[in-house]
Amino acid sequence: MLRSETPPPPGNLIQDEPPETERVNSAQLKGDIDSGRTGDKIPHVDVGAASLGTCEEAGGAPPTSQEVKLARTNEAASERVREAADPHGKRPWTLPLYAGIVTAICAVLVVGVLLLH
């Protein structure tokens, strides 16, 4: 009935936060997103066709280390936001509860319609 929430390989690999370095690059920004540090998604590798910054490099203006560092700082989410971005980690009961409520409402509606006719 319910499909698996585990993505196929290599998307099933958990991404660790990239190390802090003096000279940051766009791969570290992608690592921040993939590790869940930005609060945008759960920590898994996102297989993309092109890495972040590829278009800028192809256009002859790659992002500077300072621009990437600013982006990493601005994109970092608080711990509260990171916890909220984990849809199944601490609340595995929410989807079954939702399905149960929808089923109960449908059953009440069907019984009500049958009793009216």
URQUIBEL-V724552 format. One record per backbone hydrogen bond with DSSP energy under -0.5 kcal/mol. CO is the residue of the C=O (numbers start at 0). NH is the residue of the N-H. If there is no record, write none. Layout:
# URQUIBEL-V724552
CO&NH ; CO&NH
This chain:
# URQUIBEL-V724552
4&6 ; 7&10 ; 9&12 ; 12&44 ; 13&15 ; 21&23 ; 24&27 ; 24&28 ; 25&29 ; 26&30 ; 27&31 ; 28&32 ; 29&33 ; 30&34 ; 31&36 ; 31&37 ; 32&35 ; 33&43 ; 35&38 ; 36&76 ; 41&43 ; 44&46 ; 45&47 ; 50&53 ; 52&56 ; 53&57 ; 54&58 ; 55&60 ; 56&59 ; 63&67 ; 64&68 ; 65&69 ; 66&70 ; 67&71 ; 68&72 ; 69&73 ; 70&74 ; 71&75 ; 77&81 ; 78&82 ; 79&83 ; 80&84 ; 82&85 ; 84&86 ; 85&89 ; 90&93 ; 92&96 ; 93&97 ; 94&98 ; 95&99 ; 96&100 ; 97&101 ; 98&102 ; 99&103 ; 100&104 ; 101&105 ; 102&106 ; 103&107 ; 104&108 ; 105&109 ; 106&110 ; 107&111 ; 108&112 ; 109&113 ; 110&114 ; 111&115 ; 112&116
